[in-house]
Amino acid sequence: MNTQGSIALVTGASSGIGEATALRLAAAGYKVYGSNRRGTPSAHPSFEMLALDVTDDASVDAAVAEVIRREGRIDLLVNNAGFGVAPAGAEESSIEQAKAIFETNFFGLVRMTRAVLPHMRGAGSGRIVNIGSVLGFLPMPFSALYSATKHAVEGYSESLDHELRTRGIRVSVIEPAYTRTKFDANFLAADAMIDEYRDTRAALGKVLESVMASADEPEVVAGVVLQAATDATPRLRYTAGGLANRLRLLRRFAPARMVDAGIRKDLRLDRSVS
């Protein structure tokens, strides 16, 4: 894909992976429109920010229509907007909270894709890059809902890519591991806390705090997004960072029992039971 003058739309671009991606794409020659729910102006002169709430049909349609009005096309969509729930047992989130995380992390991505695809089909070309996670192919105890949304993104992306290849459009999913962003600072607390899980939650929180100290910077993920957007023959899946690469290989080649034991050991799940 020719980057010079191509039009990119990046959701959730006010910080973290979205911001780093918008900056990387702009540096590569894209004209970039970032987005956040409030439409807060961009802190960077290299890209403009639009108001866009991925959970609202009208907001999605209005933002896409505005880019089309200004530019006449969208060449690249990066679906990045999302949030997580603080480490907690799956049953500690209400059905309403489960619906809310899917509304943003999965259905928001679907809304954006449906809004952009008619314009890409009309042009006979385009790229859609979805920010997934290693939790799209691995479980994450005490983050079951977030992991479920990322598994959904994987299945949706792979199916969609098959549907669109003959129309000149490709879909890729990026799979980072731990990334040093403000993402965890914006976690929602589970809304149906159960005292029996308290010690496990606290122990897991300490493990994750330690892991995040050596996590990849968001620029690592942004570089892989650019690769997926510009590869002549894009792959469906791109891992981002050394840990993500190792986990993908482990999932593919290691016996299931070994993977299972490794997850429990790394997260110290058995030790945390009081």
ABEGO torsion letter per residue (X at the ends): XBABGBBBBBBGAABEAAAAAAAAAAAAGBBBBBBBAAGBBBABAABBBBBBBAABAAAAAAAAAAAAAAAGBBABBBBABEBBBBBBBAAABBAAAAAAAAAAAAAAAAAAAAAAAAAAAAAGBEBBBBBBBAAAABBBBGAAAAAAAAAAAAAAAAAAAAAAAAAGBBBBBBBBBBBBBAAAAABBBBABBBAAAAAAAAAAAAAAAAAAAABBBAAAAAAAAAAAAABABBBABBBBEAAAAAAAAAAAABBAAAAAAAAAAAAGAAAABX
